[in-house]
């Protein structure tokens, strides 16, 4: 445990003096990943030659973001601690389909975004940095004016045009035209085979690592079974992250049986975005989400957890509407996001506390000039999460909760971490007994640097209002030893600097 503390203290120095090494092949453990979610058109403009019809004053038009722009920012994303990037669809879209969800050609890259070679380069560069790439894929529908709609040979490639009126009818949900978008007829073998061939082609051609599957509940489960088998026959560890937009975990988890390993967790989102938008709200609801997930899912540790996405009002707006300081509230939400079971998914702009209302206001162009303490907070959380396996694989227990002051415990093997979150407007003190933690040890703070030593086999955790701390349980150290741990690397750096200066003077 002491070794880990020293390693954590050395992080600032290692970041400055690290050298790139070739990534070794290793088993993919998705619970260890951190996903950075990018809306391609609204991220970074790396190639102005494809900026035709761009109008940054029109929220429904293309704004100039492209694939080269993402490649340019891979180091930025990696410095945040993200290990995987998820991109909105890059397929050729019809007019004003800046978001990528109105497919016009499943085999072509949208010309506003670049070329197939640009995308291959992005994937290659990401892999060189030991980062994975997930591509958003829509197989439920096409764009409003897809060429197949006027192709007489493809009249039966779509379901009959009908809106969805009864959302409790699975038949309507699967066959209706969502928002009037032409609904593909998966029962047609030609359609099914086309989509399966297309999905495997992109893996073989570009070496992507996963798909985020859009509108999963609008496609029959039997199709997803065949789809899952097809893509995993190409790449065994290929990751499928499904979007089943539903509040009932039993409904969502049923799609787990189709071979889709993971889902963006909307029940989790509903709780975290509500609870942390304002203080003095209990965290019990979040823990109940976990207990349900633990019961229903094959592997709840790889569900995609998020506080922001491109379909909902941004978290910052919710905090502002409550009259709260958004950065204070966002720090607490991020702390829970990175320490609770599941894969953290960060939507571009969350790291700079970006504001945004309903679609398309929640899809503003990323602004890299903005400096925010949230960025540093997220990077630090990612490093802590990476350093302590209990935060990715450990069990999850609620030790204490009262009116917004909560203490969680995570344990794996001989490692125990404690997450203390004060979601109240008053300072709080919580006593944790040997019923939950081994006595005669100490809790060493990883965020704020607090140390809590046991007294009579009890630990008194104190937190200021609207703050949080992550502790690791370890053997007691004297203050003298702790100062040495901090001082040694600093003295080493000072000594190295003085040696360089002495050599320069000698020359």
Secondary structure, 3 states (H helix, E strand, C coil): CHHHHHHHHCHHHHHHHCCCCCCCCCCCCHHHCEEEEECHHHCCCCCHHHCCCECCCCCCCECCCCHHHHHHCHHHHHHCCCCEEEECCCEEECCCCCCCCCEEEEEEECCCCCCHHHHHHHHHHHHHCCCEEEEEECCCECCCCCHHHHCHHHHHHECCCCCCCCCCCHHHHHHCCHHHCCEECCCCHHHHHHHHHHHHHHHHHHCCCEEEECCHHHCCHHHHHHHHHHHHHHCCCCEEEECCCCCCHHHHHHHHHHCCCEEECHHHHHHHHHHCCCCCCCCHHHHHHHHHHHHHCCCHHHCEEECCCCCCCCHHHHHHHCCCCHHHHHHHHHHHHHHCCCEEEEECCHHHCCCCCCCCHHHCCCCCCCCCHHHHHHHHHHHHHHHCCHHHHCCCEEEEEECCEEEEEEEECCEEEEEEEECCCCCEEEEEECCCCCCCCEEEECCCCCEEECECCEEEEEECCCEEEEEEEECCCCHHHHHHHHHHHHHHHHHHHHHHHHHHHHC
